[in-house]
Amino acid sequence: MGQDLRKLFEAERAKEQYKMPAGHISKFEDKLNASIPAFKNINWSVYKVAASIILLVGISLVVYVMQTKVTSIETTIVDTEKTPKEKDGITLGALSPDLKKIEDYYQVNINLELSQLQVSDTNKALVDGYMLHLAELHTEYQKLNTELNTIGPNDQLISALINNLQLRLQLLQKLRKKLNELKSTKNEKISI
């Protein structure tokens, strides 16, 4: 195995290399040209019409997108010119950072409970009853917010708003417990 690599390469170079027969390249080009369809027979007017349609559709899409952006920017400018009280009014979170944290906490937990509900045909009536009560509480919360904007903030209104949020969260937690109980009793009946 101790051969010199230089000698091996020289031996390879010394061997006669295989040479292609004369005219091989021209024969290959002739066969290649024969297999490719001639471009002379293509109806270029069809391609021109298709390209024109694609170009028109592209331009119209760009114009449409630009118009919607301009409209949304104008709407944003008009909305920012309004004061917060004109736009949304006073909310619980607008009164202080602590109240904003409380409101956000309850809103996030309410949304989390709602997202985790598993409604089926067997528990639909129960869920609908709870959702009706939840909608009543939400309507009451909106009335309290309206009252907050008309009368102004006071301790009773702030407490009522927080209690409303607490009641909604507690209601959803009770619903989740009832659904779990219903599910476990259904599983027990199936296993028996």
C-alpha positions as CSV (number, residue, x, y, z in Angstrom):
1,M,0.0,0.0,0.0
2,G,3.0,2.3,0.2
3,Q,2.7,3.5,-3.4
4,D,3.6,7.0,-4.4
5,L,0.5,8.9,-5.5
6,R,2.5,10.9,-8.1
7,K,3.3,7.7,-9.9
8,L,-0.3,6.6,-9.9
9,F,-1.5,9.9,-11.4
10,E,1.3,9.8,-14.0
11,A,0.2,6.3,-15.0
12,E,-3.4,7.4,-15.4
13,R,-2.4,10.3,-17.6
14,A,-0.3,8.1,-19.7
15,K,-3.2,5.8,-20.5
16,E,-4.9,6.6,-23.7
17,Q,-8.2,8.4,-23.0
18,Y,-11.4,7.5,-24.8
19,K,-12.1,9.9,-27.6
20,M,-15.5,10.6,-29.1
21,P,-16.0,9.7,-32.7
22,A,-15.8,12.5,-35.2
23,G,-19.0,14.3,-35.8
24,H,-20.6,13.2,-32.5
25,I,-21.3,16.7,-31.4
26,S,-23.0,17.8,-34.6
27,K,-25.2,14.6,-34.6
28,F,-26.2,15.3,-31.0
29,E,-27.1,18.9,-31.8
30,D,-29.2,17.8,-34.8
31,K,-31.2,15.3,-32.6
32,L,-31.6,17.9,-29.9
33,N,-32.9,20.5,-32.4
34,A,-35.3,18.0,-33.9
35,S,-36.8,17.1,-30.5
36,I,-37.4,20.8,-29.6
37,P,-40.7,22.2,-31.1
38,A,-40.0,25.1,-33.4
39,F,-40.9,28.5,-32.0
40,K,-42.0,29.6,-35.5
41,N,-45.4,27.8,-35.1
42,I,-46.3,29.4,-31.7
43,N,-49.2,31.9,-31.9
44,W,-47.6,34.8,-30.0
45,S,-50.8,36.9,-30.0
46,V,-52.3,34.6,-27.3
47,Y,-49.3,35.2,-25.1
48,K,-49.5,38.9,-25.6
49,V,-53.2,39.0,-24.6
50,A,-52.5,36.9,-21.5
51,A,-49.6,39.1,-20.5
52,S,-51.7,42.2,-20.9
53,I,-54.5,40.7,-18.7
54,I,-52.0,39.8,-16.0
55,L,-50.5,43.3,-16.1
56,L,-53.9,44.9,-15.8
57,V,-55.0,42.7,-12.9
58,G,-51.7,43.4,-11.1
59,I,-52.0,47.2,-11.6
60,S,-55.6,47.2,-10.4
61,L,-54.6,45.2,-7.2
62,V,-51.9,47.7,-6.4
63,V,-54.3,50.6,-6.9
64,Y,-56.9,48.9,-4.6
65,V,-54.4,48.2,-1.9
66,M,-53.1,51.7,-2.0
67,Q,-56.7,53.1,-1.7
68,T,-57.5,51.0,1.3
69,K,-54.3,52.0,3.0
70,V,-55.1,55.7,2.4
71,T,-58.6,55.2,3.7
72,S,-57.4,53.5,6.9
73,I,-54.8,56.2,7.5
74,E,-57.5,58.9,7.1
75,T,-59.7,57.0,9.6
76,T,-56.8,56.7,12.0
77,I,-56.1,60.4,11.8
78,V,-59.7,61.3,12.4
79,D,-59.8,58.9,15.4
80,T,-56.7,60.3,17.0
81,E,-58.1,63.8,16.8
82,K,-60.9,62.8,19.1
83,T,-60.2,62.9,22.9
84,P,-60.3,59.6,24.7
85,K,-63.6,60.6,26.4
86,E,-65.2,61.3,23.0
87,K,-63.9,58.0,21.6
88,D,-64.6,55.4,24.3
89,G,-65.5,57.3,27.4
90,I,-64.0,56.6,30.8
91,T,-63.4,52.9,31.6
92,L,-62.3,51.3,34.8
93,G,-58.8,50.8,33.4
94,A,-58.5,54.5,32.5
95,L,-59.0,55.6,36.1
96,S,-55.7,54.3,37.5
97,P,-53.0,51.7,36.6
98,D,-54.1,49.5,39.5
99,L,-57.7,49.4,38.4
100,K,-56.4,48.6,34.8
101,K,-54.5,45.6,36.2
102,I,-57.6,44.4,38.0
103,E,-59.8,44.8,35.0
104,D,-57.2,43.1,32.7
105,Y,-56.8,40.2,35.2
106,Y,-60.5,39.5,35.2
107,Q,-61.0,40.0,31.5
108,V,-58.1,37.6,30.7
109,N,-59.4,35.0,33.1
110,I,-63.0,35.3,31.8
111,N,-61.7,34.9,28.2
112,L,-59.6,31.9,29.3
113,E,-62.6,30.2,30.9
114,L,-64.7,30.8,27.9
115,S,-62.1,29.4,25.6
116,Q,-61.8,26.2,27.6
117,L,-65.5,25.4,27.5
118,Q,-66.3,22.2,25.8
119,V,-69.9,22.3,24.6
120,S,-71.6,19.1,23.4
121,D,-75.2,18.1,22.7
122,T,-75.6,16.7,26.2
123,N,-74.5,19.9,28.0
124,K,-75.7,22.5,25.6
125,A,-78.8,23.4,27.6
126,L,-76.7,23.9,30.8
127,V,-74.1,26.0,28.9
128,D,-76.9,28.1,27.3
129,G,-78.4,28.9,30.7
130,Y,-75.1,30.1,32.0
131,M,-74.3,32.1,28.9
132,L,-77.7,33.8,29.2
133,H,-76.8,34.8,32.8
134,L,-73.3,35.9,31.6
135,A,-74.9,38.1,28.9
136,E,-77.1,39.7,31.6
137,L,-74.0,40.5,33.7
138,H,-72.2,41.9,30.6
139,T,-75.1,44.2,29.9
140,E,-75.1,45.3,33.5
141,Y,-71.4,46.0,33.2
142,Q,-72.0,48.2,30.1
143,K,-74.7,50.1,32.0
144,L,-72.3,50.7,34.9
145,N,-69.7,52.0,32.4
146,T,-72.3,54.4,30.9
147,E,-73.1,55.5,34.4
148,L,-69.4,56.0,35.1
149,N,-69.2,58.3,32.1
150,T,-72.3,60.3,33.0
151,I,-71.9,60.7,36.7
152,G,-68.2,60.3,37.0
153,P,-66.0,57.9,39.1
154,N,-67.0,57.1,42.7
155,D,-66.2,54.3,45.1
156,Q,-69.6,52.6,44.7
157,L,-69.4,52.5,40.9
158,I,-65.8,51.2,40.9
159,S,-66.8,48.5,43.4
160,A,-69.8,47.6,41.4
161,L,-67.7,47.2,38.2
162,I,-65.1,45.0,40.0
163,N,-67.9,42.9,41.6
164,N,-69.5,42.4,38.2
165,L,-66.2,41.1,36.8
166,Q,-65.8,38.8,39.8
167,L,-69.3,37.5,39.4
168,R,-68.7,36.7,35.7
169,L,-65.5,34.9,36.5
170,Q,-67.1,32.9,39.3
171,L,-70.1,32.0,37.1
172,L,-67.7,30.6,34.5
173,Q,-65.8,28.7,37.1
174,K,-69.1,27.2,38.4
175,L,-70.0,26.2,34.9
176,R,-66.6,24.5,34.3
177,K,-67.1,22.6,37.6
178,K,-70.6,21.5,36.6
179,L,-69.4,20.4,33.1
180,N,-66.6,18.4,34.8
181,E,-69.1,16.8,37.1
182,L,-71.4,16.0,34.2
183,K,-68.6,14.5,32.3
184,S,-67.4,12.4,35.2
185,T,-70.9,11.0,35.9
186,K,-71.2,10.2,32.2
187,N,-67.9,8.4,32.3
188,E,-69.0,6.4,35.4
189,K,-72.3,5.4,33.6
190,I,-70.3,4.2,30.6
191,S,-67.8,2.2,32.7
192,I,-70.7,0.4,34.6
